[in-house]
Structure formats: C-alpha cells, structure tokens
Amino acid sequence: DIQMTQSPSSLSASVGDRVTITCRASQSISTYLNWYQQQPGKAPKLLMYAASSLQSGVPSRFSGSGSGTDFTLTISSLQPEDFATYYCQQSSTITFTFGPGTKVDV
Amino acid sequence: QVQLQESGPGLVKPSETLSLTCSVSGDSVSSYYWSWIRQTPGKGLEWIGNINYSGNSNYNPSLKSRITISVDTSKNQFSLRLSSVTAADTAVYYCARIMITFGGVHGMDVWGQGTTVTVSS
C-alpha cells in the first residue's frame, strides 16, 4: 500500500498569510494527488486534483504543485473561510489512501 | 446538480453487519465510479472502497475481509455492508463520486453529507 504523510500536522496562521502544506507519498504516484478541505461537521470538499488542477469553483488563491513523491498545497492569502483541515489523497492505485490531515487555525 | 444521500441505521450492535445505502440523484450511477469513505471521531479520513457501474469493486486491504460494496442501477444507488463490526467501526460514513478525466482517476468530487454510525450494545 502507498502511505501518505503530511506536514505540519497543524499550523497557526493569520488572515492574509501565505500558507504551505506538504504531502509525501511512500512511492511515486506521478501526479495522482488530490487535496481536500474539510470544515468541522462538514463533508470534505475537493480543492485540487492531478496535483495542480484547480477544481471548478475553488478560489485561485489555492494552488498545488509536485510530482512523484513530494507535493505542496499553497494558499496565497489566507481568508477567514480557509481555517479548516486539509487532506491529501492519492489515486495512483486502485486502493486509495489519505494523508493524516493538516489543521489550519488561528 | 448531482446529490448523494447516505441512509441506514445509526446504531449497530457489536458483531452485527452495518448496512448503508447511497442514493444518487441528478446523475446516473451507471455513468461513474463511486466510493465509500469513513471518518472516526476526531480522526482523519479512511477510504473504504470503490465500485463502478458494472459492479467491479476495490476494497481497503485492512477491511477487505469484512466489506461488500454493491451497485443497484435500477434504483440508482450503491451500498456498503461491513460485517462483524466493533466499536472501532464507529464513524461518520460518507459516499462520494469519483472524478475521472482523460488523464485518469482522480479524487472524489461530489460527497454525501455523511451519516453517523455508532457500534454499541
């Protein structure tokens, strides 16, 4: 199985900050990497797919990069609605795996 | 607009079988691949398994011996059965649609609201 790790596990930031979250796969997954945002009590929301493709309706302050084993999600200017938990997920194999999550709070 | 709705018992006794259904509206279950995901209290997301319109399924290896995912095209829904449940299976269970493009299989782009299942006697 492909294992996913994320760093940091949590971070504190302020509105307007640039925030970067890292995701690492235990083996190469090409660009089959997706990012989700989850607000408390809500279902996850797909932000990015294929490592760097912005899902329809997602603000352009979100961006993704990487390939192989190392990936990043960047929020260029953090907004109040961006305080949430972020998960990466690989879809390189028929058995998906999620990262453990990164909580972004004040 | 595609919508997914999970349904099933909110309480299941230990050693029994958890059964959930995901009803799809606004799209055909025959057009996509579908997934079940769960989230234990205060923890992260765990992928359970996928199924396509023809019934081909893939399961999380850690749960594989206890899972059955099926699709009913006549009712436009798909289902999850998890046998021999324990307290560790207490979670919010989500159904979701898998996004597929010419580039391959990607993430889950449409999610149900989730349903809480508690395993307790």
Chai-1 contact restraints between the chains, C-beta under 6 A:
chainA,res_idxA,chainB,res_idxB,connection_type,confidence,min_distance_angstrom,max_distance_angstrom,comment,restraint_id
A,N34,B,H106,contact,1.0,0.0,6.0,A-B,restraint_1
A,N34,B,G107,contact,1.0,0.0,6.0,A-B,restraint_2
A,A43,B,Y94,contact,1.0,0.0,6.0,A-B,restraint_3
A,A43,B,W111,contact,1.0,0.0,6.0,A-B,restraint_4
A,A43,B,Q113,contact,1.0,0.0,6.0,A-B,restraint_5
A,A43,B,G114,contact,1.0,0.0,6.0,A-B,restraint_6
A,L46,B,G107,contact,1.0,0.0,6.0,A-B,restraint_7
A,L46,B,D109,contact,1.0,0.0,6.0,A-B,restraint_8
A,Y49,B,H106,contact,1.0,0.0,6.0,A-B,restraint_9
A,Y49,B,G107,contact,1.0,0.0,6.0,A-B,restraint_10
A,A50,B,G103,contact,1.0,0.0,6.0,A-B,restraint_11
A,A50,B,H106,contact,1.0,0.0,6.0,A-B,restraint_12
A,Y87,B,L45,contact,1.0,0.0,6.0,A-B,restraint_13
A,Q89,B,G107,contact,1.0,0.0,6.0,A-B,restraint_14
A,S91,B,V105,contact,1.0,0.0,6.0,A-B,restraint_15
A,S91,B,H106,contact,1.0,0.0,6.0,A-B,restraint_16
A,I94,B,N58,contact,1.0,0.0,6.0,A-B,restraint_17
A,T95,B,N58,contact,1.0,0.0,6.0,A-B,restraint_18
A,F96,B,W47,contact,1.0,0.0,6.0,A-B,restraint_19
A,F98,B,L45,contact,1.0,0.0,6.0,A-B,restraint_20
A,P100,B,G44,contact,1.0,0.0,6.0,A-B,restraint_21
A,G101,B,G44,contact,1.0,0.0,6.0,A-B,restraint_22
